[in-house]
Amino acid sequence: MRAPGRLALAGLLFLAACATPGRTPPVRPPATTPGPPPERPLPPLPAPSAPAVAETPAGALAPLSSLPGWDAEDHVAAFEAWRANCLIRRSPDIASACRAAMAVDLLDAGAARAFFESRFEARILPGEGVLTGYFAPVYEARRTPDAEFSAPLRPRPADLPPEGGTYPDRAAIEARPAPAALAWLRAEDKFFLQIQGSGTLVFPEGPPVRAVFAGTNSQTFAGVANAMRDRGLLQAGQTSAEGIRAWLAAHRGPEAAEIMALNPRYVFFRLTPDDGLPPRGAAGVPLPAGRAIAVDLSRHVAGDLYWIDARSPLLAGAFPSYQRLVTALDTGGAIRGDIRADLYLGQGAEAGLEAGRIRHVLRLYRLVPRP
C-alpha cells in the first residue's frame, strides 16, 4: 500500500508540533463508506513496569525475555504474522529461522514464545523516536461529479517528470480541469486518501475498486495541523486526524481548499480491481493488521523483525502503549530516521480512527538471529 510516495495519516500530525495531538472525546468523521467491514486491529498491550532492558546499553544484545511487555505479547499471533512474510528477508540466518518456522504446525503460546526466544536476540537501537499509525481507507465515490462529490481523483499526467522533477503544487493542479478523472470523491476524503497513498472506493453501482498510488508532484509534504491550530480553527486538543477531517467536511469549499493547499504535495492514482485482500506494502506482500510497520528503508531492511515499545502518547484518547513484534514491510514519504515507525492498523473507518490517535514515544529493538 505504501508505495514510494505514500505518506502516513500520522504524517499529517507528525510534522506538526507536539501540541498538534488531541481528541477528547474523539470527534468521529462523517460516515465514510458502506464498504467491507474494517479489520479489527490487535488490542494494545497494557503498560508494563519499568523494563530491565532499558539498563542495557544501546547497540547491545539482550534476551527477548527482558523486552518491555514481552510477557504480555500474543506470541501465537506474532509467530503466524511473521511466518507469513519471513521469506522476504533472505539472508542465510533469517532463512534458517524461516525454514524452521515453516516446518512446524500452529504453535501454542508457550511453543511460539520458545521459538522466538531460542532463535532471536534483541539489539537495542539508540535513542527515542516516534510511532504513528496508518490504515487503508474505504471511501464512497461517484462516476460523475455533484455538489458533494466534487473532488476529482486524477490519474498520473503524461507530462509528470520522474520523482524529484519540477511540477506544479496542489493548488495549481486543482485549478486545472479534470476531464480524465478516475472518480469523484468528497474533498476531505480525497485529501486523506492522498496522505495514505491507496484505498478502496465504493460506488453506488458496481463492485468496489482499489485506488493505487501512481506518482506525486515531488513537492515536499507539509502537515496542516499546526496551521489550523495557529489560525484558531481548531483547539490544540482537537488537531487529531479525525478532528481535521471533521473540520474540512464542515467547511467544504473555498475554506477547506485553502487549508488543504497548505500541503503542496499531490498524489496521483490508478484504479485496479479490488481483490478483497489486504493492501500490499513496499515489500510486495499483504500487510497484516497490527503486525506491519513502515520504516525508512534507507536505514532499515524490508523483512526485518522488530519489537516496538511505544508509550507516553501525545494524543488524548489514545491507547497507553503499543508493545509487540512487527515486521518492516512498508515505507513512506513522511517516515524518515532510525527510530521512526508507522504501524499499519487495517482497513476501514475503525482502523482509521485508531491510526489517527497514535503518536507515541518510541523505542525500537531489532531482532537478530542467535548464533
C-alpha positions as CSV (number, residue, x, y, z in Angstrom):
1,M,0.0,0.0,0.0
2,R,2.7,2.5,0.9
3,A,4.2,2.8,-2.5
4,P,7.3,5.0,-2.7
5,G,5.4,8.3,-2.2
6,R,2.9,7.1,0.3
7,L,2.6,9.3,3.4
8,A,1.2,8.2,6.7
9,L,-2.0,9.5,8.0
10,A,0.0,10.2,11.1
11,G,2.4,12.2,8.9
12,L,-0.3,14.8,8.8
13,L,0.2,15.1,12.6
14,F,3.9,14.1,12.8
15,L,5.1,17.2,11.0
16,A,3.0,19.3,13.3
17,A,4.2,20.5,16.7
18,C,3.8,18.3,19.8
19,A,0.7,20.3,20.6
20,T,-0.9,19.0,17.4
21,P,-2.3,15.9,19.2
22,G,-5.6,15.5,20.8
23,R,-9.0,14.1,20.8
24,T,-11.0,14.2,24.0
25,P,-13.6,13.0,23.4
26,P,-12.9,11.7,19.8
27,V,-14.7,13.6,17.0
28,R,-15.8,10.9,14.6
29,P,-15.5,12.0,10.9
30,P,-18.6,11.9,8.7
31,A,-19.6,8.4,7.6
32,T,-17.1,7.1,5.1
33,T,-18.4,4.1,3.2
34,P,-20.7,1.1,3.3
35,G,-17.9,-1.0,2.0
36,P,-16.2,-4.0,3.5
37,P,-16.1,-4.2,7.3
38,P,-12.9,-2.9,8.9
39,E,-10.3,-5.3,10.1
40,R,-10.1,-5.3,13.9
41,P,-6.7,-4.0,14.9
42,L,-4.9,-6.0,17.5
43,P,-5.7,-4.9,21.0
44,P,-3.0,-2.7,22.7
45,L,-0.9,-4.4,25.4
46,P,-1.0,-3.0,28.9
47,A,1.7,-0.6,30.1
48,P,4.4,-2.7,31.7
49,S,6.5,-1.9,34.7
50,A,9.9,-0.4,34.2
51,P,11.8,-2.6,31.7
52,A,15.0,-4.2,32.7
53,V,16.2,-4.0,29.1
54,A,16.4,-0.2,29.5
55,E,19.5,-0.6,31.5
56,T,21.3,-2.4,28.6
57,P,23.4,-0.1,26.5
58,A,22.2,0.9,23.1
59,G,23.6,-1.5,20.4
60,A,24.0,-4.3,22.9
61,L,22.1,-7.6,22.6
62,A,19.5,-8.6,25.2
63,P,17.3,-11.7,25.6
64,L,13.8,-11.4,24.4
65,S,12.5,-12.2,27.8
66,S,13.8,-8.8,29.0
67,L,11.8,-6.8,26.5
68,P,9.2,-4.4,28.0
69,G,5.8,-6.1,27.6
70,W,7.2,-9.4,26.3
71,D,5.3,-11.5,28.8
72,A,2.0,-9.9,27.7
73,E,2.7,-10.4,24.0
74,D,0.4,-12.6,21.9
75,H,3.2,-14.9,20.8
76,V,1.0,-17.1,18.6
77,A,-0.3,-14.1,16.6
78,A,3.2,-12.7,16.3
79,F,4.5,-16.1,15.1
80,E,1.8,-16.5,12.4
81,A,2.2,-13.0,11.1
82,W,6.0,-13.2,10.9
83,R,6.0,-16.7,9.4
84,A,3.6,-15.5,6.6
85,N,6.3,-13.0,5.4
86,C,9.6,-14.3,6.7
87,L,10.8,-15.2,3.2
88,I,11.1,-11.6,2.3
89,R,14.3,-11.3,4.3
90,R,16.6,-13.9,2.6
91,S,19.8,-13.6,4.5
92,P,21.1,-17.0,5.5
93,D,20.5,-16.6,9.2
94,I,16.9,-15.4,8.7
95,A,16.3,-18.1,6.1
96,S,17.2,-20.7,8.6
97,A,14.8,-19.5,11.2
98,C,12.1,-19.1,8.5
99,R,12.6,-22.7,7.3
100,A,12.2,-23.9,10.9
101,A,9.0,-21.9,11.3
102,M,7.6,-23.3,8.0
103,A,8.3,-26.8,9.2
104,V,6.1,-26.7,12.3
105,D,2.3,-26.7,12.7
106,L,0.4,-24.0,14.5
107,L,2.1,-23.4,17.8
108,D,0.6,-22.8,21.2
109,A,1.6,-19.7,23.2
110,G,4.4,-21.4,25.0
111,A,5.9,-23.0,21.9
112,A,5.6,-19.8,19.9
113,R,7.4,-17.9,22.7
114,A,10.1,-20.5,23.0
115,F,10.6,-20.4,19.2
116,F,11.4,-16.7,19.2
117,E,13.5,-16.8,22.4
118,S,15.6,-19.7,21.2
119,R,16.3,-18.2,17.8
120,F,16.5,-14.4,18.3
121,E,18.0,-11.7,20.5
122,A,17.1,-8.1,20.6
123,R,19.5,-5.4,19.6
124,I,18.6,-2.1,21.2
125,L,18.6,0.8,18.8
126,P,19.9,4.1,20.3
127,G,17.6,6.9,21.1
128,E,13.9,7.6,21.1
129,G,11.6,8.5,18.2
130,V,8.0,8.5,17.2
131,L,5.4,5.8,16.4
132,T,2.5,6.8,14.3
133,G,-0.3,4.8,12.6
134,Y,-1.8,4.4,9.2
135,F,-4.6,2.4,7.6
136,A,-6.3,1.5,4.3
137,P,-9.3,3.9,3.9
138,V,-12.6,2.9,2.3
139,Y,-14.4,5.9,0.8
140,E,-17.6,6.4,-1.1
141,A,-17.1,7.7,-4.7
142,R,-19.1,8.7,-7.8
143,R,-18.5,8.2,-11.5
144,T,-19.7,11.8,-12.2
145,P,-19.4,14.9,-10.0
146,D,-22.1,16.5,-7.9
147,A,-22.2,19.1,-5.2
148,E,-20.9,16.7,-2.5
149,F,-18.6,14.5,-4.6
150,S,-16.8,17.3,-6.3
151,A,-13.1,16.4,-5.9
152,P,-11.5,14.6,-8.9
153,L,-9.2,11.6,-8.4
154,R,-6.6,12.3,-11.0
155,P,-4.6,9.8,-13.0
156,R,-0.8,10.2,-13.5
157,P,-0.4,13.0,-16.0
158,A,1.5,12.4,-19.2
159,D,3.9,15.3,-18.5
160,L,4.8,14.3,-14.9
161,P,8.6,14.2,-14.7
162,P,10.4,11.4,-12.7
163,E,10.3,11.7,-8.9
164,G,12.3,14.7,-7.9
165,G,11.4,16.7,-11.0
166,T,9.7,20.1,-11.0
167,Y,5.9,20.1,-11.2
168,P,3.1,22.4,-10.0
169,D,1.9,22.3,-6.5
170,R,-1.5,21.2,-5.1
171,A,-3.3,24.5,-5.7
172,A,-2.2,24.8,-9.3
173,I,-3.1,21.2,-10.1
174,E,-6.5,21.5,-8.5
175,A,-7.2,24.7,-10.6
176,R,-6.9,22.6,-13.8
177,P,-9.9,20.9,-15.4
178,A,-10.2,17.1,-14.8
179,P,-11.7,15.5,-17.9
180,A,-9.8,12.3,-17.3
181,A,-10.9,12.0,-13.6
182,L,-10.9,8.3,-12.4
183,A,-13.6,9.0,-9.9
184,W,-15.1,11.9,-7.8
185,L,-14.8,12.0,-4.0
186,R,-15.7,14.3,-1.2
187,A,-12.8,16.7,-1.0
188,E,-11.7,15.7,2.5
189,D,-11.8,12.1,1.6
190,K,-9.5,12.6,-1.4
191,F,-7.1,14.7,0.8
192,F,-6.8,11.8,3.3
193,L,-6.6,9.2,0.5
194,Q,-3.6,11.1,-0.9
195,I,-2.0,11.0,2.6
196,Q,-2.5,7.2,2.8
197,G,-1.4,6.6,-0.8
198,S,-4.1,4.0,-1.6
199,G,-7.5,2.8,-0.6
200,T,-10.8,1.3,-1.6
201,L,-13.5,3.2,-3.5
202,V,-17.2,2.1,-3.2
203,F,-19.6,3.3,-5.8
204,P,-23.4,3.2,-5.7
205,E,-23.4,0.7,-8.5
206,G,-20.8,-2.0,-9.5
207,P,-18.0,-3.6,-7.4
208,P,-15.6,-1.6,-5.3
209,V,-12.2,-0.8,-6.8
210,R,-8.8,0.0,-5.4
211,A,-7.2,3.3,-5.9
212,V,-3.4,2.7,-6.1
213,F,-0.5,5.1,-5.9
214,A,0.7,6.2,-9.3
215,G,3.1,9.1,-8.6
216,T,3.5,12.5,-7.0
217,N,4.3,16.0,-8.0
218,S,7.5,15.7,-6.0
219,Q,6.6,18.6,-3.7
220,T,7.5,18.3,0.0
221,F,4.8,17.1,2.3
222,A,3.5,19.6,4.8
223,G,1.2,18.9,7.7
224,V,-1.8,21.2,8.2
225,A,-2.5,20.7,11.9
226,N,-0.2,23.4,13.2
227,A,-1.6,26.0,10.8
228,M,-5.1,25.1,11.8
229,R,-4.3,25.5,15.4
230,D,-2.4,28.8,14.9
231,R,-5.3,30.2,12.9
232,G,-7.7,29.3,15.7
233,L,-9.6,26.9,13.5
234,L,-9.1,24.0,15.9
235,Q,-8.0,23.9,19.5
236,A,-4.7,22.1,20.2
237,G,-6.6,19.2,21.7
238,Q,-8.7,18.8,18.6
239,T,-6.0,18.7,15.9
240,S,-6.2,15.0,15.5
241,A,-6.8,13.3,12.2
242,E,-10.5,12.9,12.8
243,G,-10.7,16.5,14.1
244,I,-9.0,17.8,11.0
245,R,-11.2,15.7,8.7
246,A,-14.4,16.8,10.5
247,W,-13.4,20.5,10.1
248,L,-12.7,20.0,6.4
249,A,-16.0,18.3,5.9
250,A,-17.9,21.1,7.8
251,H,-16.1,23.8,5.7
252,R,-16.1,22.0,2.4
253,G,-15.5,24.6,-0.4
254,P,-13.0,27.5,-0.5
255,E,-12.2,27.4,3.2
256,A,-11.3,23.8,3.2
257,A,-9.5,24.1,-0.1
258,E,-7.3,26.9,1.3
259,I,-6.2,24.7,4.2
260,M,-5.6,21.6,2.1
261,A,-3.5,23.8,-0.3
262,L,-1.0,24.4,2.6
263,N,0.2,20.9,1.8
264,P,1.7,21.3,-1.7
265,R,2.3,17.6,-2.2
266,Y,-0.1,15.9,-4.6
267,V,-0.6,12.2,-5.2
268,F,-1.9,10.7,-8.5
269,F,-3.7,7.3,-8.8
270,R,-4.7,4.4,-10.9
271,L,-7.6,2.1,-10.4
272,T,-7.4,-1.7,-10.1
273,P,-10.0,-4.4,-9.3
274,D,-10.4,-4.9,-5.6
275,D,-9.3,-8.4,-4.8
276,G,-10.5,-8.3,-1.2
277,L,-7.0,-8.9,0.1
278,P,-5.2,-6.5,2.5
279,P,-3.2,-3.8,0.7
280,R,0.4,-4.6,-0.2
281,G,3.3,-2.6,1.2
282,A,6.6,-1.7,-0.4
283,A,7.9,-5.2,0.3
284,G,5.2,-6.5,-2.1
285,V,3.2,-8.6,0.3
286,P,-0.2,-8.1,2.0
287,L,0.1,-6.1,5.2
288,P,-1.0,-8.0,8.4
289,A,-3.1,-5.6,10.5
290,G,-1.3,-4.6,13.7
291,R,1.9,-6.6,12.8
292,A,3.5,-4.5,10.0
293,I,5.4,-1.2,10.2
294,A,6.5,1.3,7.6
295,V,10.1,2.4,8.2
296,D,12.8,4.4,6.5
297,L,14.3,1.8,4.1
298,S,17.5,3.8,3.8
299,R,18.1,3.0,7.5
300,H,16.3,-0.4,7.8
301,V,15.8,-3.6,5.7
302,A,12.5,-4.8,4.5
303,G,11.5,-8.1,6.2
304,D,13.5,-7.4,9.4
305,L,11.7,-8.3,12.6
306,Y,11.3,-5.6,15.3
307,W,10.0,-5.1,18.8
308,I,8.2,-1.8,19.3
309,D,7.9,-0.2,22.7
310,A,5.8,2.8,22.3
311,R,4.4,4.7,25.3
312,S,3.7,8.2,26.6
313,P,1.0,9.0,23.9
314,L,0.8,12.7,22.9
315,L,-2.8,12.4,21.7
316,A,-5.7,12.4,24.2
317,G,-7.9,9.2,23.9
318,A,-5.0,7.1,22.6
319,F,-4.2,3.7,23.9
320,P,-1.5,3.9,26.5
321,S,1.1,1.7,24.9
322,Y,1.9,-0.4,21.8
323,Q,4.4,-3.2,22.5
324,R,4.6,-6.1,20.1
325,L,6.5,-7.9,17.4
326,V,6.2,-6.4,14.0
327,T,7.9,-6.8,10.6
328,A,9.2,-4.0,8.4
329,L,7.1,-4.3,5.3
330,D,6.5,-0.8,4.1
331,T,7.8,2.7,3.8
332,G,6.5,6.2,3.3
333,G,7.5,9.7,2.3
334,A,7.0,11.0,5.9
335,I,8.8,8.1,7.5
336,R,12.4,9.2,8.0
337,G,15.1,8.4,10.5
338,D,16.3,5.4,12.6
339,I,13.7,5.5,15.3
340,R,10.7,6.2,13.3
341,A,7.9,3.7,12.5
342,D,4.3,3.8,11.2
343,L,2.1,0.9,12.4
344,Y,-0.4,-0.5,10.0
345,L,-3.8,-0.9,11.7
346,G,-6.0,-2.4,9.0
347,Q,-8.8,-1.3,6.7
348,G,-11.8,1.0,7.2
349,A,-13.1,3.7,9.5
350,E,-12.4,1.9,12.8
351,A,-8.8,1.3,11.9
352,G,-8.5,4.9,10.7
353,L,-9.9,6.2,14.0
354,E,-7.2,4.3,16.0
355,A,-4.4,5.1,13.5
356,G,-5.2,8.8,13.8
357,R,-4.6,8.7,17.6
358,I,-1.2,7.1,17.5
359,R,1.7,9.5,18.3
360,H,3.7,7.7,20.9
361,V,7.3,8.0,22.1
362,L,9.1,5.0,20.5
363,R,11.9,2.8,21.5
364,L,12.8,0.3,18.8
365,Y,14.6,-3.1,19.0
366,R,15.8,-5.1,16.0
367,L,15.6,-8.9,16.4
368,V,18.7,-10.6,15.2
369,P,19.2,-14.4,14.9
370,R,21.1,-16.0,17.7
371,P,24.4,-17.7,16.7
